[in-house]
Amino acid sequence: MEIRELRAFVAVAEEGSLSAAARRLHLSQSALSQTIQSLERQVGAPLLVRRSTGVTATDAGALLLREARSLIAQHDRALAAVSGQAAAGLLRVGVPIELPADLLPRALAELSAACPLTRVEVEHASSAAQLAALQAGDLDLALVRERPAGQDFDAVLAVEEALGVILATARAAELADPAGVRLERLADLDWTGFPRSETPVWYDQVAATLRAHGLSVPDQARSGDHPLIAEVKLAAVGTGRAFALAPPGWYQPLPEGLAWYPLIGDPLVRRTWAVWPAGSRRRDLAALVAALDITAR
């Protein structure tokens, strides 16, 4: 087994979805699927059970997951020791799901040119989890949907995305204008959103905007507070009774019968902030922040 194969398996097991893991690793789904199949051949047993709601680890997969995490950690420590990198050469970065595909690779390329000895460890997590990890010292930089208040952190705006709507094409024929869709015309549909616990401030902004346009937002205390993988969201939209909010090009290609449309007037703009401890004086962190700073581009 190769470390890259183990990293791929861990990503799929943690994300519960091939598509989400592929986005996390910046790989195609087909390449990721082939890697998992290769691992299963080497182990001689199925590692994942594939269902309509996502993937879960088999007993063999759960065992491999524990061992893989340990092996990856040992590998990374050994690499750092052999290469002579001090602990400060590791930059731990948190990123959210649905980050624009070119944003982080471009920034990391600039960081590599400025600080070639810095090794970056990327972890996907919700905004709330990232900010907690940043506060605990378990992350050096967080890419989050809300800018934290107070003096503990500094922040720069990394990206702005005007959200559009994904609809079943049959419903879009009734609701869409040539310029797109007006938010208030979605009032008869359900919003397949994200849990408030992931990013409370951004969730409240979206919910308030939807309600201001006459849409109902269910009480999550009653409806549940669990994340939905992309395939489940799209399946709900495919029924013609729901819609999903997404930036252009979020999921390509969309399943047959679904299409993305801009929201007229851009009522919902999602912002992602790069956030780091205010007292940090790390040169490599400063280089990465500069590469992410939208005002510097």
C-alpha positions as CSV (number, residue, x, y, z in Angstrom):
1,M,0.0,0.0,0.0
2,E,1.1,3.5,-0.7
3,I,0.5,6.5,1.6
4,R,-1.4,8.3,-1.1
5,E,-3.8,5.3,-1.3
6,L,-4.3,5.4,2.4
7,R,-4.9,9.2,2.4
8,A,-7.5,8.6,-0.3
9,F,-9.3,5.9,1.7
10,V,-9.3,8.0,4.9
11,A,-10.8,11.0,2.9
12,V,-13.6,8.8,1.5
13,A,-14.4,7.2,4.9
14,E,-14.4,10.6,6.7
15,E,-16.5,12.4,4.0
16,G,-18.9,9.5,3.5
17,S,-19.1,10.4,-0.2
18,L,-16.8,9.8,-3.2
19,S,-17.7,13.1,-4.7
20,A,-16.9,15.1,-1.5
21,A,-13.7,13.2,-1.0
22,A,-12.7,13.9,-4.6
23,R,-13.2,17.6,-4.0
24,R,-11.2,17.4,-0.8
25,L,-8.3,15.7,-2.5
26,H,-8.6,17.7,-5.8
27,L,-9.0,14.4,-7.7
28,S,-11.6,13.2,-10.2
29,Q,-14.2,10.8,-8.9
30,S,-13.0,8.1,-11.4
31,A,-9.4,8.3,-10.2
32,L,-10.5,8.1,-6.6
33,S,-12.7,5.2,-7.3
34,Q,-9.9,3.3,-9.0
35,T,-7.6,4.0,-6.0
36,I,-10.2,2.5,-3.6
37,Q,-10.7,-0.5,-5.9
38,S,-6.9,-1.1,-5.9
39,L,-6.8,-1.0,-2.1
40,E,-9.7,-3.5,-1.9
41,R,-7.8,-5.8,-4.2
42,Q,-4.7,-5.6,-2.1
43,V,-6.6,-6.2,1.1
44,G,-8.7,-8.9,-0.4
45,A,-12.0,-7.6,1.1
46,P,-14.5,-4.9,0.5
47,L,-13.6,-1.7,2.5
48,L,-16.7,0.4,1.8
49,V,-20.4,-0.2,1.4
50,R,-21.9,2.1,-1.3
51,R,-25.5,3.2,-0.7
52,S,-27.7,5.9,-2.1
53,T,-27.0,8.0,0.9
54,G,-23.3,7.7,0.6
55,V,-20.6,5.2,1.7
56,T,-19.8,3.6,5.0
57,A,-16.8,1.5,6.1
58,T,-17.1,-2.3,6.4
59,D,-15.6,-4.0,9.4
60,A,-12.4,-4.4,7.4
61,G,-12.6,-0.8,6.4
62,A,-13.1,0.4,9.9
63,L,-10.0,-1.5,11.0
64,L,-8.0,-0.2,8.1
65,L,-9.2,3.4,8.9
66,R,-7.7,3.2,12.4
67,E,-4.4,1.8,11.1
68,A,-4.2,4.2,8.2
69,R,-4.6,7.3,10.4
70,S,-1.7,6.0,12.6
71,L,0.5,5.1,9.6
72,I,-0.1,8.5,7.9
73,A,0.8,10.3,11.2
74,Q,4.0,8.3,11.5
75,H,4.9,8.9,7.9
76,D,4.4,12.6,8.2
77,R,6.5,12.8,11.4
78,A,9.3,10.8,9.8
79,L,9.2,12.9,6.7
80,A,9.5,16.1,8.8
81,A,12.4,14.7,10.8
82,V,14.4,13.4,7.8
83,S,13.9,16.6,5.8
84,G,15.0,18.7,8.7
85,Q,11.8,20.6,9.0
86,A,11.1,22.1,12.4
87,A,7.6,21.9,13.8
88,A,7.0,25.5,12.6
89,G,7.4,24.2,9.0
90,L,4.0,22.5,9.3
91,L,1.1,24.8,8.4
92,R,-2.3,23.4,9.4
93,V,-5.2,24.8,7.3
94,G,-8.9,24.2,7.6
95,V,-11.2,24.5,4.6
96,P,-14.9,24.2,4.2
97,I,-16.8,22.0,1.7
98,E,-17.6,23.7,-1.6
99,L,-14.5,25.9,-1.7
100,P,-13.9,27.1,-5.3
101,A,-11.7,24.5,-6.9
102,D,-8.9,26.8,-8.0
103,L,-8.6,28.9,-4.9
104,L,-6.5,26.8,-2.6
105,P,-4.2,25.2,-5.2
106,R,-3.3,28.6,-6.5
107,A,-2.6,30.0,-3.1
108,L,-0.6,26.9,-2.1
109,A,1.5,27.2,-5.3
110,E,2.4,30.8,-4.3
111,L,3.2,29.6,-0.8
112,S,5.5,26.9,-2.1
113,A,7.4,29.4,-4.2
114,A,7.8,31.8,-1.2
115,C,8.4,29.1,1.5
116,P,9.5,25.9,-0.1
117,L,10.2,24.2,3.3
118,T,6.7,24.6,4.6
119,R,4.5,21.5,4.5
120,V,0.8,22.1,4.5
121,E,-1.8,19.8,6.1
122,V,-5.3,20.5,4.9
123,E,-8.4,19.4,6.9
124,H,-12.0,19.7,5.8
125,A,-14.3,20.9,8.6
126,S,-17.3,23.1,9.2
127,S,-16.8,26.8,10.1
128,A,-17.8,26.2,13.7
129,A,-15.3,23.2,14.0
130,Q,-12.5,25.2,12.4
131,L,-12.9,28.2,14.7
132,A,-12.9,25.9,17.7
133,A,-9.7,24.2,16.4
134,L,-8.1,27.6,15.8
135,Q,-9.0,28.7,19.3
136,A,-7.5,25.5,20.7
137,G,-4.3,25.9,18.7
138,D,-5.0,22.9,16.5
139,L,-5.2,24.9,13.3
140,D,-3.0,27.8,12.0
141,L,-5.4,29.1,9.4
142,A,-9.2,28.6,8.9
143,L,-11.2,29.3,5.8
144,V,-14.7,30.0,7.2
145,R,-18.1,31.4,6.2
146,E,-18.2,34.0,9.0
147,R,-15.7,36.5,10.3
148,P,-15.2,36.1,14.0
149,A,-15.7,39.1,16.3
150,G,-13.2,40.2,18.9
151,Q,-9.5,40.8,19.0
152,D,-8.2,37.2,19.1
153,F,-8.2,36.7,15.3
154,D,-7.3,38.6,12.2
155,A,-9.1,38.0,8.9
156,V,-9.1,38.8,5.2
157,L,-11.8,38.1,2.6
158,A,-10.7,35.2,0.4
159,V,-13.6,34.8,-2.0
160,E,-17.1,36.0,-2.7
161,E,-19.6,33.8,-4.5
162,A,-23.0,34.9,-5.8
163,L,-25.2,31.9,-5.1
164,G,-27.7,30.6,-7.7
165,V,-30.3,27.9,-7.5
166,I,-30.4,24.3,-8.7
167,L,-33.8,23.2,-9.9
168,A,-35.5,20.3,-11.7
169,T,-35.7,21.5,-15.2
170,A,-39.5,20.8,-15.3
171,R,-40.0,23.2,-12.4
172,A,-37.5,25.7,-13.8
173,A,-39.7,25.9,-17.0
174,E,-42.4,27.3,-14.7
175,L,-40.2,29.6,-12.5
176,A,-37.3,30.9,-14.5
177,D,-37.1,34.1,-16.5
178,P,-34.5,34.7,-19.2
179,A,-32.2,36.4,-16.7
180,G,-32.6,33.7,-14.1
181,V,-34.9,33.0,-11.1
182,R,-36.4,35.4,-8.6
183,L,-36.0,34.2,-5.1
184,E,-39.6,34.8,-4.1
185,R,-40.8,32.5,-6.9
186,L,-39.3,29.5,-4.9
187,A,-41.8,30.0,-2.1
188,D,-43.6,26.7,-2.8
189,L,-40.4,24.6,-2.7
190,D,-38.4,23.3,0.2
191,W,-34.8,24.5,0.7
192,T,-32.3,21.6,1.0
193,G,-29.8,23.5,3.1
194,F,-27.0,22.9,5.5
195,P,-27.1,22.5,9.3
196,R,-27.1,25.6,11.3
197,S,-24.4,24.0,13.6
198,E,-21.9,24.1,10.7
199,T,-21.9,27.9,10.5
200,P,-24.5,29.7,12.6
201,V,-24.0,33.2,11.4
202,W,-24.1,32.4,7.7
203,Y,-27.1,30.1,8.2
204,D,-29.0,32.8,9.9
205,Q,-28.2,35.3,7.1
206,V,-29.5,32.8,4.5
207,A,-32.6,32.0,6.5
208,A,-33.4,35.7,7.1
209,T,-33.0,36.4,3.3
210,L,-35.2,33.5,2.4
211,R,-37.9,34.5,4.9
212,A,-37.7,38.1,3.7
213,H,-38.6,36.8,0.2
214,G,-41.6,34.8,1.5
215,L,-39.9,31.4,1.8
216,S,-40.3,29.2,4.8
217,V,-37.3,27.8,6.7
218,P,-38.0,24.8,8.9
219,D,-37.1,24.8,12.6
220,Q,-34.0,22.6,12.7
221,A,-34.9,21.6,16.3
222,R,-37.7,19.6,14.7
223,S,-36.3,18.8,11.3
224,G,-32.9,17.7,12.4
225,D,-29.4,19.2,12.2
226,H,-27.5,16.7,10.1
227,P,-25.4,17.5,7.0
228,L,-26.6,16.3,3.6
229,I,-24.1,15.0,1.1
230,A,-24.4,16.4,-2.5
231,E,-26.1,13.3,-3.9
232,V,-28.9,13.5,-1.3
233,K,-29.4,17.2,-2.0
234,L,-29.6,16.6,-5.7
235,A,-32.0,13.7,-5.3
236,A,-34.3,15.9,-3.3
237,V,-34.2,18.6,-6.0
238,G,-34.9,16.0,-8.6
239,T,-38.3,15.4,-7.1
240,G,-39.4,18.9,-8.2
241,R,-40.4,19.8,-4.7
242,A,-37.1,21.3,-3.5
243,F,-34.3,23.6,-4.5
244,A,-30.6,23.9,-3.5
245,L,-28.4,27.0,-3.4
246,A,-25.0,26.8,-5.0
247,P,-22.4,28.9,-6.8
248,P,-21.9,28.3,-10.5
249,G,-20.0,25.2,-11.4
250,W,-20.5,23.7,-7.9
251,Y,-21.3,20.2,-9.1
252,Q,-20.4,19.2,-12.6
253,P,-21.9,17.7,-14.5
254,L,-25.3,18.0,-12.9
255,P,-27.5,14.9,-13.1
256,E,-29.9,14.8,-16.0
257,G,-33.0,16.7,-15.3
258,L,-31.4,19.3,-13.1
259,A,-30.0,22.7,-14.0
260,W,-28.4,25.7,-12.3
261,Y,-29.8,29.2,-12.7
262,P,-28.6,32.6,-11.3
263,L,-30.7,34.4,-8.7
264,I,-31.8,37.7,-10.1
265,G,-30.4,40.6,-8.2
266,D,-27.8,38.4,-6.3
267,P,-29.7,38.3,-3.0
268,L,-27.3,35.8,-1.5
269,V,-23.6,36.3,-1.7
270,R,-21.5,33.7,0.2
271,R,-18.2,35.0,1.6
272,T,-15.3,32.9,2.8
273,W,-12.8,34.5,5.2
274,A,-9.2,33.5,5.9
275,V,-8.8,33.7,9.7
276,W,-5.7,33.2,11.8
277,P,-4.5,34.0,15.4
278,A,-3.9,37.8,15.7
279,G,-0.5,37.2,17.5
280,S,1.0,35.0,14.8
281,R,4.3,36.2,13.3
282,R,4.9,33.2,11.0
283,R,6.3,34.2,7.6
284,D,4.8,31.2,5.8
285,L,1.4,32.0,7.3
286,A,1.7,35.6,6.1
287,A,2.6,34.4,2.6
288,L,-0.5,32.1,2.4
289,V,-2.7,34.9,3.7
290,A,-1.4,37.3,1.1
291,A,-2.1,34.7,-1.6
292,L,-5.7,34.3,-0.4
293,D,-6.4,38.0,0.2
294,I,-9.1,39.0,-2.4
295,T,-8.2,42.7,-2.0
296,A,-4.6,42.0,-3.2
297,R,-5.7,40.3,-6.4
